[in-house]
């Protein structure tokens, strides 16, 4: 769902190790972030809860005809959302274990994998879907006819098929190895096939300053194990097939959060509120003299979100329009000033909801 809040972003410089303890907003140095009371005095953990409202402010480098960048008035009684997202620039990839094969020796068994991501789904209808088929090998147990399956040999046969090059002579043909790694764990009848998704490649970074080079994405996949040869219409494979093994997702894929590329993109997205005038982000660097970036390449940021309504409700007027609320995003580099920021805001608004705490129950249709 789109968020139409009037948003102001504050990126705390990596070199700022403490919040201002004296002075007012005009005393902020370039990039320095602080909290201020309704009288523009410094707000701290001791006084912020007793003032009617407070501001977040940041010093500018470009001060011509403009003062420090400042949020709207934030009153605890008007805050509708207040939460924190802990940064993690390394995303987890999906891991699926396939085991408990219910097949007999000589059975034909097929595994179909269907991968999805924003990038993959632009190349393939309903994801990158391919299948491999093998015949279940016999466990040399002396039985006649042989009924027991050699599960490790069955898994190894699947891995050989998975790791084969893509069909055809086109060097651009994509094989399973492009998106997955395969491994057998165990040497007995309880052995499992471990399928791990590979991290997605980084998108190309255009030179156009007004472009949107950062895109969040993740690769997830579904696994179907069924008897018989691969269907001629793999894209409509359903759970109604004769499933002969269990495919258990042991680790779900996640999105990276708080990386420097993401925060730098937010600076571009909210550029209109970075400067008091000249609010267009021009494509030529020479025309972007008011654009200030305080993101440090390679840093990971925790982000604090405060969504709130106007302090003075009399400012709202009836009309055929939607009332717009405001939002402040504070991006604080990890292992730095984040703890001091959270301490002050907790005194004003209470403890933030940790939007990264725990793992939500996944949709069974979306790994």
Secondary structure by P-SEA (a helix, b strand, c coil): cccccbbbbbbbccccccccccccccccccccccccccccccccccccccccbbbbbbbbccccccccccccccccccccccbbbbbbcbbbbbbbbbccccccccbbbbbbbbbbcaaaaacccccccccccccccccccccccccccaaaaaaaaaaaaaaccccccccccccccccbbbbbccccccbbbbbbbccccccccccccccccbbbbbbbbbbbbbccccccccccccccccccbbbbbcbbbbbbcccaaaaaaaaaaaccccccccccccccccccccccccccccbbbbbbbbbbccccccccccccbbbbbbbbbbbbbcccaaaaaaaaaaacccccccccccccccccccc
